Amino acid sequence: MARTEPPAECANCGADIPLNALACPECGADERTGWRETSLYDGLDLPGEETASDSARRPVSLFWILVGIGLLVLLVMAALGLRP
């Protein structure tokens, strides 16, 4: 049976795999258990590190800016005793 080369990254745990490794140094996945090219979680649309950092940097939408301004105007009018 011909030996298959391991992938650069373990699809099981994400660890880097050395070029001629017989098994993943982190989780032990190997040729016998099956090198996977893709992870079990690839099609689940789970948030990753890049998604979390991208959402933290996302600009506030115009809708929420207008809601904030509207609430601020209502608070000032209430403080001054004016009715809308």
VENQUI-V214432 format. One record per helix or strand of 2 or more residues. SS is the DSSP state (A for helix, B for strand). FROM is the first residue (numbers start at 1). TO is the last residue. If there is no record, write none. Layout:
ss=SS from=FROM to=TO
ss=SS from=FROM to=TO
//
This chain:
ss=A from=49 to=56
ss=A from=62 to=80
//
